[in-house]
Amino acid sequence: MEGALYVFRPEIAEAYGRPLSTGEFVVLAGSTAMRHGSPHVKRDADERDRLVRIGVLVPDSHPSRYRFSRDHNFESPSRAAGVIKDGNASGPSLWKNHLTGRTLREETHDRAEG
């Protein structure tokens, strides 16, 4: 699983990342995130605002997106997906292996059974 590349594409954003053996999830530089997603209360709003303040998320050429200026480690794939989607998200079911299309959850489940 670690080393495999995963993609998440909410609306017009496209992000790539990898799970780490520490349980963290790294989103790669150049990935994009939605500037305005769900209008509802978002559990990851503070983290997203912090990433904008410190320059990890910067304006993208498309006005409705941010871009990751550098790789960034999140505490979980869900936290990464929530920031990218600008809304609450279940990362294991949203991040898909870019080669197989299988979700992180499916691949984790298969490893646990194997």
C-alpha positions, 0 to 999 in steps of 0.5 A: 500500500505504501508507495502506491499512488492514489487520486481524489477528484472532487468537482474540478480539483485533482489531488494525488497522494500516498499513505505512509506507514505512520498512518499519515497521508501525504498529498503531493505538490501540484495537487489542487483543492476546491476553494469553495466546496460544501456550504455546511460546517466543515470539520477541517476548516481550521486546518485548511485556513492554516494551510492557506496562511502558511503557503501550502495552499496557494491560488491556482490558475483556475479561480475556483481552486487552490494548488499545493505548493509543496508536499504536505503530510496530513494526519489521515486520508480523511483529513486530506480529503476534507481539505481538498474537497472543502467539506467533510469526507471519508478518505479511505472510500474516496482516494483511489489507486490511480492504476487499479481504481480500487479505493484505499479502503478496499486495498486496506481490507484486502491486506488485512484479510491476506 
